Amino acid sequence: MVQKHGKLIYGWDYSKDLIKPLLEKLGNEWVETSYGNDVSMSIGWHGYKNHYLTLYLPNANVNEPIEENYSTFNLLYTDESNSNIESSPYSKLNIASLEDAIQECIKQSKLIKEKYK
């Protein structure tokens, strides 16, 4: 746990125990996408015609996506141009619970598959 500019930043310890239950519920289309230098842990859905989803896990008590600080789950869509599209209908920000995050991951990946088949 790190105190940073008056904000409590939890880091990986806060979210590492969420990875296994997420991947078990979502299946083998989802993988851990966290890198050693990331502030926030993440899982990703990769491989449907260059359309990707990344779920960033909570790691702080503030929500500052530019700083990789998330107080909630955030599902972001990326397309073949490799740019984050937060305004995409497939991106869902500020998901409060683990179960809601799982349901959004399932829902949005199905919608992408249906649209781009």
Helices and strands as residue ranges (DSSP letters): E 2-4, E 7-9, H 12-26, E 30-32, E 42-48, E 51-56, G 65-67, E 73-78, E 92-95, H 98-115
